[in-house]
Amino acid sequence: MERALARHVVTQAFRAGEEITALVPLLKAACGEAEYRPLALAIARAAAGIKTEIIDRIYAEHPEIEAEIAREITRYERVL
C-alpha cells in the first residue's frame, strides 16, 4: 500500500476506535450491568481488532508512520 493511503487508513482506524470506545460511558450510564457488560466487552474486542487487524499491519509495512503517529499523540494527545 502506498504511504499516503496507509497514513489515511491508520488515521481513520484511530478515529473509528475513538468513536466506538466513546460509547462505553454512555452505555454504562444508560444500561443495567447485565446489558452493559457484554456490550463493553464487545466494544473492547472491536477496538482491539481495529488495532491488530488494521493499525499493526500497516505499521509493519510502514514503520515510519508508527513513529509519526506516536509523535502526534505525544504532542497533541490525539492523531491529527
N, C-alpha and C positions, 0 to 999 in steps of 0.2 A: 504494500500500500504506500502510495506517495506520502511524504511527510505532512503536507498541508492537510490532506484528508485525514490522516492519522491524528493529527492535533485536534481537528474538529470533532472527530469521533470521541476522543478522550474527554474533551470539554463537555460534549453532550452527555456522555456517560456519567460524568461527575454531577451534572445538573439533574439527571434522572434519579441518581442515588439520593441527592439532597431533597428532591421533591417527594420521593416515596418515604424517606425517613422522617420528613416533616409531618407525616400523618400520625406518627406514634403518639405525641402528646394529645392530639385531638381525639384519637381513639381511646386513650387512657381516660380522658375526661368524660367522654360520652358513652362509653360501654362498660358493662359489668366485667369483672375479672374473667369469667368463663368465656366471654366473647372476645375480650381484648387480647388475652394471652396468645391464642393461636394466630390472631392477626399480626400481633407484634413479632412473633417468631417468623411468620411468613415474610414480613417486610424485611427482617434481618437476613433471611435466606436470599431474598431478591437482591438486596443491596450487596451482599457478598458475591452473588453471581455476577452482578454488573462488574465488580472489581476483578474477579478471577477470569471471567469469560471474555471481557472486553478490554478493560484497562490494562491488566497484566500482560495480555497477549500483545497489545500494541507497544507497551513498554519494552517487551522482549525484542521487538523488531526495531524500535526507535528509542534507545535508552536516553538519548538527549532530550526527548520530550518529558521523560520522568523527571530529569533534573530541572527542566524549565518549570514544570508544574510545581515541584517542591519549592522552588524559589518564589513562585507566585503565592503559594499558600503561606509561606513564612512571612512574606512582605504584606500581603493583603488579607490574609486569613480566609482566602477563597480562590477558586480558579477563575480567571478572567475570561 
